[in-house]
Amino acid sequence: MAIKTLKPTKPAEKVPDPMEFIEARSAPKELEPASEPEADTRKSQRFFVYMDKPLLARIDRECRRRGGIGRSVLLRQLAAEHLPE
């Protein structure tokens, strides 16, 4: 016959009072002031552009026509050619 041992019970955790939260009586934690973001030293940044399928097909055709270059290369080239300085 096995002897059962009782496991020690954990001390009761303090349950926060919801009314303190609602009435904002609980002391807020001190927030550290936000540090200034460091200057970005990269030469470029990524961003997403969503395009519909017909436009994407036109871009792919132009990429193939220009020797199989990638979409991003084509878009950068077109932007450099057509945007003023």
PyMOL Python script that loads the backbone (N, CA, C, O; Angstrom):
from pymol import cmd

cmd.read_pdbstr("""\
ATOM      1  N   MET A   1       0.846  -1.171   0.000  1.00  0.00           N
ATOM      2  CA  MET A   1       0.000   0.000   0.000  1.00  0.00           C
ATOM      3  C   MET A   1       0.893   1.237   0.000  1.00  0.00           C
ATOM      4  O   MET A   1       1.798   1.370   0.824  1.00  0.00           O
ATOM      5  N   ALA A   2       0.618   2.143  -0.948  1.00  0.00           N
ATOM      6  CA  ALA A   2       1.413   3.360  -1.085  1.00  0.00           C
ATOM      7  C   ALA A   2       0.980   4.394  -0.059  1.00  0.00           C
ATOM      8  O   ALA A   2      -0.190   4.500   0.311  1.00  0.00           O
ATOM      9  N   ILE A   3       1.962   5.140   0.376  1.00  0.00           N
ATOM     10  CA  ILE A   3       1.674   6.210   1.337  1.00  0.00           C
ATOM     11  C   ILE A   3       1.569   7.516   0.562  1.00  0.00           C
ATOM     12  O   ILE A   3       2.490   7.878  -0.170  1.00  0.00           O
ATOM     13  N   LYS A   4       0.483   8.206   0.712  1.00  0.00           N
ATOM     14  CA  LYS A   4       0.283   9.486   0.041  1.00  0.00           C
ATOM     15  C   LYS A   4       0.881  10.585   0.900  1.00  0.00           C
ATOM     16  O   LYS A   4       0.663  10.644   2.110  1.00  0.00           O
ATOM     17  N   THR A   5       1.628  11.441   0.259  1.00  0.00           N
ATOM     18  CA  THR A   5       2.166  12.596   0.974  1.00  0.00           C
ATOM     19  C   THR A   5       1.448  13.835   0.479  1.00  0.00           C
ATOM     20  O   THR A   5       1.104  13.932  -0.699  1.00  0.00           O
ATOM     21  N   LEU A   6       1.232  14.739   1.336  1.00  0.00           N
ATOM     22  CA  LEU A   6       0.579  15.988   0.959  1.00  0.00           C
ATOM     23  C   LEU A   6       1.619  16.966   0.449  1.00  0.00           C
ATOM     24  O   LEU A   6       2.677  17.140   1.053  1.00  0.00           O
ATOM     25  N   LYS A   7       1.313  17.589  -0.649  1.00  0.00           N
ATOM     26  CA  LYS A   7       2.209  18.608  -1.190  1.00  0.00           C
ATOM     27  C   LYS A   7       1.998  19.898  -0.425  1.00  0.00           C
ATOM     28  O   LYS A   7       0.866  20.236  -0.076  1.00  0.00           O
ATOM     29  N   PRO A   8       3.067  20.617  -0.164  1.00  0.00           N
ATOM     30  CA  PRO A   8       2.881  21.889   0.531  1.00  0.00           C
ATOM     31  C   PRO A   8       2.100  22.853  -0.360  1.00  0.00           C
ATOM     32  O   PRO A   8       2.309  22.900  -1.573  1.00  0.00           O
ATOM     33  N   THR A   9       1.230  23.593   0.233  1.00  0.00           N
ATOM     34  CA  THR A   9       0.428  24.542  -0.535  1.00  0.00           C
ATOM     35  C   THR A   9       1.230  25.805  -0.774  1.00  0.00           C
ATOM     36  O   THR A   9       2.055  26.207   0.046  1.00  0.00           O
ATOM     37  N   LYS A  10       0.972  26.411  -1.900  1.00  0.00           N
ATOM     38  CA  LYS A  10       1.658  27.665  -2.242  1.00  0.00           C
ATOM     39  C   LYS A  10       1.029  28.787  -1.433  1.00  0.00           C
ATOM     40  O   LYS A  10      -0.166  28.754  -1.141  1.00  0.00           O
ATOM     41  N   PRO A  11       1.828  29.774  -1.073  1.00  0.00           N
ATOM     42  CA  PRO A  11       1.227  30.905  -0.374  1.00  0.00           C
ATOM     43  C   PRO A  11       0.226  31.602  -1.297  1.00  0.00           C
ATOM     44  O   PRO A  11       0.424  31.672  -2.510  1.00  0.00           O
ATOM     45  N   ALA A  12      -0.810  32.096  -0.724  1.00  0.00           N
ATOM     46  CA  ALA A  12      -1.861  32.747  -1.513  1.00  0.00           C
ATOM     47  C   ALA A  12      -1.300  34.004  -2.161  1.00  0.00           C
ATOM     48  O   ALA A  12      -0.705  34.855  -1.500  1.00  0.00           O
ATOM     49  N   GLU A  13      -1.505  34.101  -3.472  1.00  0.00           N
ATOM     50  CA  GLU A  13      -1.053  35.295  -4.187  1.00  0.00           C
ATOM     51  C   GLU A  13      -2.079  36.392  -4.004  1.00  0.00           C
ATOM     52  O   GLU A  13      -3.285  36.147  -3.951  1.00  0.00           O
ATOM     53  N   LYS A  14      -1.568  37.607  -3.909  1.00  0.00           N
ATOM     54  CA  LYS A  14      -2.465  38.739  -3.743  1.00  0.00           C
ATOM     55  C   LYS A  14      -3.140  39.020  -5.084  1.00  0.00           C
ATOM     56  O   LYS A  14      -2.472  39.286  -6.084  1.00  0.00           O
ATOM     57  N   VAL A  15      -4.429  38.960  -5.092  1.00  0.00           N
ATOM     58  CA  VAL A  15      -5.193  39.232  -6.299  1.00  0.00           C
ATOM     59  C   VAL A  15      -5.508  40.722  -6.312  1.00  0.00           C
ATOM     60  O   VAL A  15      -6.085  41.242  -5.357  1.00  0.00           O
ATOM     61  N   PRO A  16      -5.134  41.415  -7.390  1.00  0.00           N
ATOM     62  CA  PRO A  16      -5.417  42.848  -7.423  1.00  0.00           C
ATOM     63  C   PRO A  16      -6.911  43.121  -7.439  1.00  0.00           C
ATOM     64  O   PRO A  16      -7.695  42.394  -8.048  1.00  0.00           O
ATOM     65  N   ASP A  17      -7.272  44.174  -6.762  1.00  0.00           N
ATOM     66  CA  ASP A  17      -8.669  44.567  -6.681  1.00  0.00           C
ATOM     67  C   ASP A  17      -9.058  45.252  -7.983  1.00  0.00           C
ATOM     68  O   ASP A  17      -8.423  46.241  -8.350  1.00  0.00           O
ATOM     69  N   PRO A  18     -10.058  44.781  -8.687  1.00  0.00           N
ATOM     70  CA  PRO A  18     -10.436  45.407  -9.957  1.00  0.00           C
ATOM     71  C   PRO A  18     -10.941  46.833  -9.772  1.00  0.00           C
ATOM     72  O   PRO A  18     -10.802  47.665 -10.668  1.00  0.00           O
ATOM     73  N   MET A  19     -11.516  47.111  -8.631  1.00  0.00           N
ATOM     74  CA  MET A  19     -12.022  48.469  -8.405  1.00  0.00           C
ATOM     75  C   MET A  19     -10.877  49.472  -8.302  1.00  0.00           C
ATOM     76  O   MET A  19     -11.034  50.633  -8.681  1.00  0.00           O
ATOM     77  N   GLU A  20      -9.724  49.032  -7.791  1.00  0.00           N
ATOM     78  CA  GLU A  20      -8.574  49.934  -7.733  1.00  0.00           C
ATOM     79  C   GLU A  20      -8.157  50.328  -9.142  1.00  0.00           C
ATOM     80  O   GLU A  20      -7.820  51.482  -9.406  1.00  0.00           O
ATOM     81  N   PHE A  21      -8.185  49.360 -10.033  1.00  0.00           N
ATOM     82  CA  PHE A  21      -7.824  49.658 -11.421  1.00  0.00           C
ATOM     83  C   PHE A  21      -8.837  50.603 -12.050  1.00  0.00           C
ATOM     84  O   PHE A  21      -8.472  51.564 -12.726  1.00  0.00           O
ATOM     85  N   ILE A  22     -10.102  50.320 -11.821  1.00  0.00           N
ATOM     86  CA  ILE A  22     -11.154  51.131 -12.434  1.00  0.00           C
ATOM     87  C   ILE A  22     -11.106  52.553 -11.903  1.00  0.00           C
ATOM     88  O   ILE A  22     -11.235  53.511 -12.666  1.00  0.00           O
ATOM     89  N   GLU A  23     -10.926  52.687 -10.628  1.00  0.00           N
ATOM     90  CA  GLU A  23     -10.919  54.023 -10.024  1.00  0.00           C
ATOM     91  C   GLU A  23      -9.547  54.664 -10.057  1.00  0.00           C
ATOM     92  O   GLU A  23      -9.371  55.780  -9.568  1.00  0.00           O
ATOM     93  N   ALA A  24      -8.571  53.972 -10.628  1.00  0.00           N
ATOM     94  CA  ALA A  24      -7.206  54.481 -10.767  1.00  0.00           C
ATOM     95  C   ALA A  24      -6.595  54.829  -9.427  1.00  0.00           C
ATOM     96  O   ALA A  24      -5.861  55.810  -9.310  1.00  0.00           O
ATOM     97  N   ARG A  25      -6.893  54.026  -8.407  1.00  0.00           N
ATOM     98  CA  ARG A  25      -6.293  54.260  -7.099  1.00  0.00           C
ATOM     99  C   ARG A  25      -4.928  53.609  -6.988  1.00  0.00           C
ATOM    100  O   ARG A  25      -4.122  53.999  -6.143  1.00  0.00           O
ATOM    101  N   SER A  26      -4.660  52.624  -7.828  1.00  0.00           N
ATOM    102  CA  SER A  26      -3.363  51.968  -7.741  1.00  0.00           C
ATOM    103  C   SER A  26      -2.302  52.912  -8.295  1.00  0.00           C
ATOM    104  O   SER A  26      -2.538  53.633  -9.264  1.00  0.00           O
ATOM    105  N   ALA A  27      -1.161  52.895  -7.679  1.00  0.00           N
ATOM    106  CA  ALA A  27      -0.082  53.799  -8.087  1.00  0.00           C
ATOM    107  C   ALA A  27       0.489  53.329  -9.419  1.00  0.00           C
ATOM    108  O   ALA A  27       0.854  52.161  -9.552  1.00  0.00           O
ATOM    109  N   PRO A  28       0.574  54.217 -10.405  1.00  0.00           N
ATOM    110  CA  PRO A  28       1.142  53.812 -11.690  1.00  0.00           C
ATOM    111  C   PRO A  28       2.649  53.626 -11.557  1.00  0.00           C
ATOM    112  O   PRO A  28       3.304  54.295 -10.759  1.00  0.00           O
ATOM    113  N   LYS A  29       3.173  52.727 -12.336  1.00  0.00           N
ATOM    114  CA  LYS A  29       4.616  52.512 -12.339  1.00  0.00           C
ATOM    115  C   LYS A  29       5.273  53.708 -13.012  1.00  0.00           C
ATOM    116  O   LYS A  29       4.738  54.296 -13.952  1.00  0.00           O
ATOM    117  N   GLU A  30       6.442  54.042 -12.502  1.00  0.00           N
ATOM    118  CA  GLU A  30       7.180  55.156 -13.087  1.00  0.00           C
ATOM    119  C   GLU A  30       7.694  54.751 -14.463  1.00  0.00           C
ATOM    120  O   GLU A  30       8.359  53.725 -14.609  1.00  0.00           O
ATOM    121  N   LEU A  31       7.388  55.547 -15.451  1.00  0.00           N
ATOM    122  CA  LEU A  31       7.839  55.271 -16.801  1.00  0.00           C
ATOM    123  C   LEU A  31       9.121  56.029 -17.067  1.00  0.00           C
ATOM    124  O   LEU A  31       9.260  57.191 -16.686  1.00  0.00           O
ATOM    125  N   GLU A  32      10.043  55.373 -17.715  1.00  0.00           N
ATOM    126  CA  GLU A  32      11.280  56.049 -18.077  1.00  0.00           C
ATOM    127  C   GLU A  32      10.998  56.934 -19.284  1.00  0.00           C
ATOM    128  O   GLU A  32      10.211  56.566 -20.157  1.00  0.00           O
ATOM    129  N   PRO A  33      11.634  58.093 -19.336  1.00  0.00           N
ATOM    130  CA  PRO A  33      11.415  58.945 -20.506  1.00  0.00           C
ATOM    131  C   PRO A  33      11.923  58.249 -21.760  1.00  0.00           C
ATOM    132  O   PRO A  33      12.939  57.554 -21.741  1.00  0.00           O
ATOM    133  N   ALA A  34      11.209  58.447 -22.822  1.00  0.00           N
ATOM    134  CA  ALA A  34      11.563  57.805 -24.081  1.00  0.00           C
ATOM    135  C   ALA A  34      12.879  58.376 -24.589  1.00  0.00           C
ATOM    136  O   ALA A  34      13.068  59.592 -24.631  1.00  0.00           O
ATOM    137  N   SER A  35      13.773  57.496 -24.967  1.00  0.00           N
ATOM    138  CA  SER A  35      15.050  57.965 -25.501  1.00  0.00           C
ATOM    139  C   SER A  35      14.855  58.339 -26.964  1.00  0.00           C
ATOM    140  O   SER A  35      13.974  57.821 -27.651  1.00  0.00           O
ATOM    141  N   GLU A  36      15.690  59.238 -27.409  1.00  0.00           N
ATOM    142  CA  GLU A  36      15.605  59.674 -28.801  1.00  0.00           C
ATOM    143  C   GLU A  36      16.081  58.532 -29.695  1.00  0.00           C
ATOM    144  O   GLU A  36      17.093  57.900 -29.393  1.00  0.00           O
ATOM    145  N   PRO A  37      15.376  58.255 -30.780  1.00  0.00           N
ATOM    146  CA  PRO A  37      15.828  57.176 -31.655  1.00  0.00           C
ATOM    147  C   PRO A  37      17.164  57.540 -32.290  1.00  0.00           C
ATOM    148  O   PRO A  37      17.418  58.692 -32.643  1.00  0.00           O
ATOM    149  N   GLU A  38      18.006  56.524 -32.423  1.00  0.00           N
ATOM    150  CA  GLU A  38      19.309  56.761 -33.028  1.00  0.00           C
ATOM    151  C   GLU A  38      19.138  57.043 -34.519  1.00  0.00           C
ATOM    152  O   GLU A  38      18.223  56.532 -35.166  1.00  0.00           O
ATOM    153  N   ALA A  39      20.022  57.852 -35.037  1.00  0.00           N
ATOM    154  CA  ALA A  39      19.959  58.192 -36.453  1.00  0.00           C
ATOM    155  C   ALA A  39      20.186  56.933 -37.282  1.00  0.00           C
ATOM    156  O   ALA A  39      21.080  56.138 -36.991  1.00  0.00           O
ATOM    157  N   ASP A  40      19.382  56.763 -38.298  1.00  0.00           N
ATOM    158  CA  ASP A  40      19.488  55.598 -39.157  1.00  0.00           C
ATOM    159  C   ASP A  40      20.685  55.780 -40.080  1.00  0.00           C
ATOM    160  O   ASP A  40      20.738  56.734 -40.856  1.00  0.00           O
ATOM    161  N   THR A  41      21.644  54.865 -39.995  1.00  0.00           N
ATOM    162  CA  THR A  41      22.852  54.988 -40.802  1.00  0.00           C
ATOM    163  C   THR A  41      22.765  54.198 -42.098  1.00  0.00           C
ATOM    164  O   THR A  41      23.698  54.224 -42.902  1.00  0.00           O
ATOM    165  N   ARG A  42      21.657  53.497 -42.311  1.00  0.00           N
ATOM    166  CA  ARG A  42      21.521  52.733 -43.547  1.00  0.00           C
ATOM    167  C   ARG A  42      21.279  53.680 -44.721  1.00  0.00           C
ATOM    168  O   ARG A  42      20.774  54.790 -44.554  1.00  0.00           O
ATOM    169  N   LYS A  43      21.648  53.215 -45.895  1.00  0.00           N
ATOM    170  CA  LYS A  43      21.450  54.022 -47.094  1.00  0.00           C
ATOM    171  C   LYS A  43      20.032  53.934 -47.623  1.00  0.00           C
ATOM    172  O   LYS A  43      19.595  54.807 -48.373  1.00  0.00           O
ATOM    173  N   SER A  44      19.308  52.892 -47.242  1.00  0.00           N
ATOM    174  CA  SER A  44      17.953  52.715 -47.761  1.00  0.00           C
ATOM    175  C   SER A  44      17.052  52.175 -46.668  1.00  0.00           C
ATOM    176  O   SER A  44      17.519  51.714 -45.626  1.00  0.00           O
ATOM    177  N   GLN A  45      15.755  52.240 -46.922  1.00  0.00           N
ATOM    178  CA  GLN A  45      14.749  51.708 -46.012  1.00  0.00           C
ATOM    179  C   GLN A  45      13.796  50.841 -46.801  1.00  0.00           C
ATOM    180  O   GLN A  45      13.540  51.095 -47.978  1.00  0.00           O
ATOM    181  N   ARG A  46      13.269  49.813 -46.149  1.00  0.00           N
ATOM    182  CA  ARG A  46      12.291  48.946 -46.802  1.00  0.00           C
ATOM    183  C   ARG A  46      10.892  49.467 -46.544  1.00  0.00           C
ATOM    184  O   ARG A  46      10.609  50.031 -45.487  1.00  0.00           O
ATOM    185  N   PHE A  47      10.027  49.273 -47.514  1.00  0.00           N
ATOM    186  CA  PHE A  47       8.611  49.569 -47.348  1.00  0.00           C
ATOM    187  C   PHE A  47       7.839  48.670 -48.297  1.00  0.00           C
ATOM    188  O   PHE A  47       8.387  48.171 -49.280  1.00  0.00           O
ATOM    189  N   PHE A  48       6.583  48.470 -48.000  1.00  0.00           N
ATOM    190  CA  PHE A  48       5.757  47.563 -48.793  1.00  0.00           C
ATOM    191  C   PHE A  48       4.829  48.351 -49.698  1.00  0.00           C
ATOM    192  O   PHE A  48       4.285  49.388 -49.320  1.00  0.00           O
ATOM    193  N   VAL A  49       4.665  47.827 -50.906  1.00  0.00           N
ATOM    194  CA  VAL A  49       3.749  48.409 -51.879  1.00  0.00           C
ATOM    195  C   VAL A  49       2.836  47.289 -52.343  1.00  0.00           C
ATOM    196  O   VAL A  49       3.310  46.250 -52.802  1.00  0.00           O
ATOM    197  N   TYR A  50       1.550  47.489 -52.227  1.00  0.00           N
ATOM    198  CA  TYR A  50       0.581  46.496 -52.682  1.00  0.00           C
ATOM    199  C   TYR A  50       0.085  46.902 -54.052  1.00  0.00           C
ATOM    200  O   TYR A  50      -0.280  48.057 -54.273  1.00  0.00           O
ATOM    201  N   MET A  51       0.073  45.946 -54.977  1.00  0.00           N
ATOM    202  CA  MET A  51      -0.348  46.224 -56.349  1.00  0.00           C
ATOM    203  C   MET A  51      -1.348  45.161 -56.780  1.00  0.00           C
ATOM    204  O   MET A  51      -1.325  44.025 -56.306  1.00  0.00           O
ATOM    205  N   ASP A  52      -2.223  45.561 -57.686  1.00  0.00           N
ATOM    206  CA  ASP A  52      -3.174  44.591 -58.206  1.00  0.00           C
ATOM    207  C   ASP A  52      -2.484  43.692 -59.236  1.00  0.00           C
ATOM    208  O   ASP A  52      -1.395  44.009 -59.715  1.00  0.00           O
ATOM    209  N   LYS A  53      -3.121  42.580 -59.569  1.00  0.00           N
ATOM    210  CA  LYS A  53      -2.492  41.576 -60.427  1.00  0.00           C
ATOM    211  C   LYS A  53      -2.190  42.078 -61.836  1.00  0.00           C
ATOM    212  O   LYS A  53      -1.127  41.754 -62.365  1.00  0.00           O
ATOM    213  N   PRO A  54      -3.082  42.860 -62.477  1.00  0.00           N
ATOM    214  CA  PRO A  54      -2.742  43.334 -63.833  1.00  0.00           C
ATOM    215  C   PRO A  54      -1.495  44.229 -63.846  1.00  0.00           C
ATOM    216  O   PRO A  54      -0.673  44.132 -64.757  1.00  0.00           O
ATOM    217  N   LEU A  55      -1.355  45.097 -62.843  1.00  0.00           N
ATOM    218  CA  LEU A  55      -0.177  45.964 -62.792  1.00  0.00           C
ATOM    219  C   LEU A  55       1.077  45.148 -62.525  1.00  0.00           C
ATOM    220  O   LEU A  55       2.131  45.419 -63.100  1.00  0.00           O
ATOM    221  N   LEU A  56       0.971  44.159 -61.664  1.00  0.00           N
ATOM    222  CA  LEU A  56       2.107  43.299 -61.370  1.00  0.00           C
ATOM    223  C   LEU A  56       2.524  42.516 -62.616  1.00  0.00           C
ATOM    224  O   LEU A  56       3.713  42.290 -62.842  1.00  0.00           O
ATOM    225  N   ALA A  57       1.558  42.110 -63.410  1.00  0.00           N
ATOM    226  CA  ALA A  57       1.870  41.403 -64.655  1.00  0.00           C
ATOM    227  C   ALA A  57       2.606  42.326 -65.622  1.00  0.00           C
ATOM    228  O   ALA A  57       3.545  41.898 -66.293  1.00  0.00           O
ATOM    229  N   ARG A  58       2.186  43.596 -65.699  1.00  0.00           N
ATOM    230  CA  ARG A  58       2.885  44.572 -66.560  1.00  0.00           C
ATOM    231  C   ARG A  58       4.318  44.781 -66.084  1.00  0.00           C
ATOM    232  O   ARG A  58       5.239  44.876 -66.896  1.00  0.00           O
ATOM    233  N   ILE A  59       4.503  44.854 -64.772  1.00  0.00           N
ATOM    234  CA  ILE A  59       5.853  45.033 -64.227  1.00  0.00           C
ATOM    235  C   ILE A  59       6.712  43.819 -64.551  1.00  0.00           C
ATOM    236  O   ILE A  59       7.877  43.967 -64.920  1.00  0.00           O
ATOM    237  N   ASP A  60       6.150  42.622 -64.418  1.00  0.00           N
ATOM    238  CA  ASP A  60       6.904  41.409 -64.726  1.00  0.00           C
ATOM    239  C   ASP A  60       7.288  41.342 -66.203  1.00  0.00           C
ATOM    240  O   ASP A  60       8.398  40.925 -66.535  1.00  0.00           O
ATOM    241  N   ARG A  61       6.370  41.754 -67.103  1.00  0.00           N
ATOM    242  CA  ARG A  61       6.691  41.777 -68.541  1.00  0.00           C
ATOM    243  C   ARG A  61       7.843  42.736 -68.816  1.00  0.00           C
ATOM    244  O   ARG A  61       8.741  42.425 -69.599  1.00  0.00           O
ATOM    245  N   GLU A  62       7.816  43.900 -68.174  1.00  0.00           N
ATOM    246  CA  GLU A  62       8.878  44.889 -68.383  1.00  0.00           C
ATOM    247  C   GLU A  62      10.206  44.386 -67.815  1.00  0.00           C
ATOM    248  O   GLU A  62      11.264  44.653 -68.386  1.00  0.00           O
ATOM    249  N   CYS A  63      10.157  43.665 -66.702  1.00  0.00           N
ATOM    250  CA  CYS A  63      11.381  43.088 -66.131  1.00  0.00           C
ATOM    251  C   CYS A  63      12.009  42.086 -67.095  1.00  0.00           C
ATOM    252  O   CYS A  63      13.225  42.080 -67.289  1.00  0.00           O
ATOM    253  N   ARG A  64      11.173  41.240 -67.698  1.00  0.00           N
ATOM    254  CA  ARG A  64      11.682  40.277 -68.677  1.00  0.00           C
ATOM    255  C   ARG A  64      12.241  40.993 -69.904  1.00  0.00           C
ATOM    256  O   ARG A  64      13.280  40.600 -70.434  1.00  0.00           O
ATOM    257  N   ARG A  65      11.550  42.051 -70.359  1.00  0.00           N
ATOM    258  CA  ARG A  65      11.994  42.793 -71.534  1.00  0.00           C
ATOM    259  C   ARG A  65      13.354  43.448 -71.300  1.00  0.00           C
ATOM    260  O   ARG A  65      14.148  43.587 -72.230  1.00  0.00           O
ATOM    261  N   ARG A  66      13.617  43.847 -70.070  1.00  0.00           N
ATOM    262  CA  ARG A  66      14.886  44.503 -69.741  1.00  0.00           C
ATOM    263  C   ARG A  66      15.961  43.509 -69.316  1.00  0.00           C
ATOM    264  O   ARG A  66      16.936  43.898 -68.674  1.00  0.00           O
ATOM    265  N   GLY A  67      15.804  42.259 -69.655  1.00  0.00           N
ATOM    266  CA  GLY A  67      16.865  41.280 -69.419  1.00  0.00           C
ATOM    267  C   GLY A  67      16.701  40.462 -68.162  1.00  0.00           C
ATOM    268  O   GLY A  67      17.670  39.880 -67.674  1.00  0.00           O
ATOM    269  N   GLY A  68      15.496  40.403 -67.627  1.00  0.00           N
ATOM    270  CA  GLY A  68      15.269  39.565 -66.461  1.00  0.00           C
ATOM    271  C   GLY A  68      15.669  40.201 -65.139  1.00  0.00           C
ATOM    272  O   GLY A  68      16.033  39.498 -64.196  1.00  0.00           O
ATOM    273  N   ILE A  69      15.603  41.527 -65.062  1.00  0.00           N
ATOM    274  CA  ILE A  69      15.932  42.187 -63.801  1.00  0.00           C
ATOM    275  C   ILE A  69      14.799  41.970 -62.799  1.00  0.00           C
ATOM    276  O   ILE A  69      13.696  41.584 -63.186  1.00  0.00           O
ATOM    277  N   GLY A  70      15.057  42.210 -61.545  1.00  0.00           N
ATOM    278  CA  GLY A  70      14.049  42.024 -60.512  1.00  0.00           C
ATOM    279  C   GLY A  70      13.068  43.182 -60.446  1.00  0.00           C
ATOM    280  O   GLY A  70      13.326  44.265 -60.971  1.00  0.00           O
ATOM    281  N   ARG A  71      11.945  42.936 -59.796  1.00  0.00           N
ATOM    282  CA  ARG A  71      10.908  43.972 -59.669  1.00  0.00           C
ATOM    283  C   ARG A  71      11.426  45.197 -58.925  1.00  0.00           C
ATOM    284  O   ARG A  71      11.204  46.333 -59.344  1.00  0.00           O
ATOM    285  N   SER A  72      12.119  44.950 -57.817  1.00  0.00           N
ATOM    286  CA  SER A  72      12.585  46.089 -57.024  1.00  0.00           C
ATOM    287  C   SER A  72      13.606  46.916 -57.795  1.00  0.00           C
ATOM    288  O   SER A  72      13.628  48.142 -57.684  1.00  0.00           O
ATOM    289  N   VAL A  73      14.453  46.245 -58.578  1.00  0.00           N
ATOM    290  CA  VAL A  73      15.433  46.964 -59.398  1.00  0.00           C
ATOM    291  C   VAL A  73      14.722  47.836 -60.420  1.00  0.00           C
ATOM    292  O   VAL A  73      15.086  48.993 -60.630  1.00  0.00           O
ATOM    293  N   LEU A  74      13.700  47.263 -61.054  1.00  0.00           N
ATOM    294  CA  LEU A  74      12.938  48.024 -62.043  1.00  0.00           C
ATOM    295  C   LEU A  74      12.264  49.230 -61.402  1.00  0.00           C
ATOM    296  O   LEU A  74      12.315  50.333 -61.947  1.00  0.00           O
ATOM    297  N   LEU A  75      11.641  49.031 -60.266  1.00  0.00           N
ATOM    298  CA  LEU A  75      10.938  50.142 -59.622  1.00  0.00           C
ATOM    299  C   LEU A  75      11.904  51.237 -59.187  1.00  0.00           C
ATOM    300  O   LEU A  75      11.595  52.421 -59.320  1.00  0.00           O
ATOM    301  N   ARG A  76      13.081  50.854 -58.664  1.00  0.00           N
ATOM    302  CA  ARG A  76      14.075  51.876 -58.302  1.00  0.00           C
ATOM    303  C   ARG A  76      14.574  52.622 -59.527  1.00  0.00           C
ATOM    304  O   ARG A  76      14.751  53.840 -59.495  1.00  0.00           O
ATOM    305  N   GLN A  77      14.801  51.883 -60.608  1.00  0.00           N
ATOM    306  CA  GLN A  77      15.268  52.516 -61.841  1.00  0.00           C
ATOM    307  C   GLN A  77      14.240  53.489 -62.394  1.00  0.00           C
ATOM    308  O   GLN A  77      14.586  54.602 -62.790  1.00  0.00           O
ATOM    309  N   LEU A  78      12.968  53.073 -62.425  1.00  0.00           N
ATOM    310  CA  LEU A  78      11.918  53.950 -62.934  1.00  0.00           C
ATOM    311  C   LEU A  78      11.744  55.178 -62.048  1.00  0.00           C
ATOM    312  O   LEU A  78      11.528  56.280 -62.553  1.00  0.00           O
ATOM    313  N   ALA A  79      11.834  55.002 -60.750  1.00  0.00           N
ATOM    314  CA  ALA A  79      11.725  56.143 -59.839  1.00  0.00           C
ATOM    315  C   ALA A  79      12.876  57.107 -60.060  1.00  0.00           C
ATOM    316  O   ALA A  79      12.666  58.319 -60.079  1.00  0.00           O
ATOM    317  N   ALA A  80      14.078  56.596 -60.225  1.00  0.00           N
ATOM    318  CA  ALA A  80      15.233  57.467 -60.447  1.00  0.00           C
ATOM    319  C   ALA A  80      15.131  58.205 -61.773  1.00  0.00           C
ATOM    320  O   ALA A  80      15.551  59.358 -61.876  1.00  0.00           O
ATOM    321  N   GLU A  81      14.576  57.548 -62.788  1.00  0.00           N
ATOM    322  CA  GLU A  81      14.452  58.172 -64.107  1.00  0.00           C
ATOM    323  C   GLU A  81      13.361  59.244 -64.143  1.00  0.00           C
ATOM    324  O   GLU A  81      13.514  60.256 -64.828  1.00  0.00           O
ATOM    325  N   HIS A  82      12.274  59.033 -63.421  1.00  0.00           N
ATOM    326  CA  HIS A  82      11.102  59.883 -63.600  1.00  0.00           C
ATOM    327  C   HIS A  82      10.839  60.902 -62.494  1.00  0.00           C
ATOM    328  O   HIS A  82      10.064  61.839 -62.687  1.00  0.00           O
ATOM    329  N   LEU A  83      11.471  60.730 -61.350  1.00  0.00           N
ATOM    330  CA  LEU A  83      11.231  61.697 -60.262  1.00  0.00           C
ATOM    331  C   LEU A  83      12.244  62.832 -60.352  1.00  0.00           C
ATOM    332  O   LEU A  83      13.419  62.589 -60.624  1.00  0.00           O
ATOM    333  N   PRO A  84      11.802  64.071 -60.127  1.00  0.00           N
ATOM    334  CA  PRO A  84      12.760  65.176 -60.157  1.00  0.00           C
ATOM    335  C   PRO A  84      13.713  65.097 -58.967  1.00  0.00           C
ATOM    336  O   PRO A  84      13.397  64.492 -57.943  1.00  0.00           O
ATOM    337  N   GLU A  85      14.852  65.700 -59.112  1.00  0.00           N
ATOM    338  CA  GLU A  85      15.868  65.714 -58.044  1.00  0.00           C
ATOM    339  C   GLU A  85      15.365  66.438 -56.831  1.00  0.00           C
ATOM    340  O   GLU A  85      16.082  66.549 -55.837  1.00  0.00           O
TER     341      GLU A  85
END
""", "prot")
cmd.dss("prot")
cmd.show_as("cartoon", "prot")
cmd.util.cbc("prot")
cmd.orient("prot")
